Amino acid sequence: MLRRGMVGRRGPGLLGTVARTAVVAGTATATANAVSNRQTRRAQAADDEQAQQDAQQQAVNDQQQPGASMGTPGGDDLASKIKQLADLNAAGALSDAEFTAAKAKLLGT
């Protein structure tokens, strides 16, 4: 028995259209999330790099003016200044020769 109006189906029908729409929407969401995550990772990497450069610049500034920015209580005391120089040397901000020269300057020799 044939129904009237159902001569031949021309498209995917309602269910097919809904399924295709769901696939397209899901793909668009996944793509947007991937792009957003990538941008976030790149921004974080740039922030980390900037922070590292700032720390290196601060170490250079501290090296050039060892008494100006000790930052520790009792910063005028000789042992704390030598300790800070040793920390900068261990961190790689000062070479061994620079460390020795700065220490000699502090000790007055």
Secondary structure, DSSP 8 states (H G I E B T S, - for coil): ---TT-S---S-HHHHHHHHHHHHHHHHHHHHHHHHHHHHHHHHHHHHHHHHHHHHHHHHHHHHSTTT---STTTTSHHHHHHHHHHHHHHTSS-HHHHHHHHHHHHT-
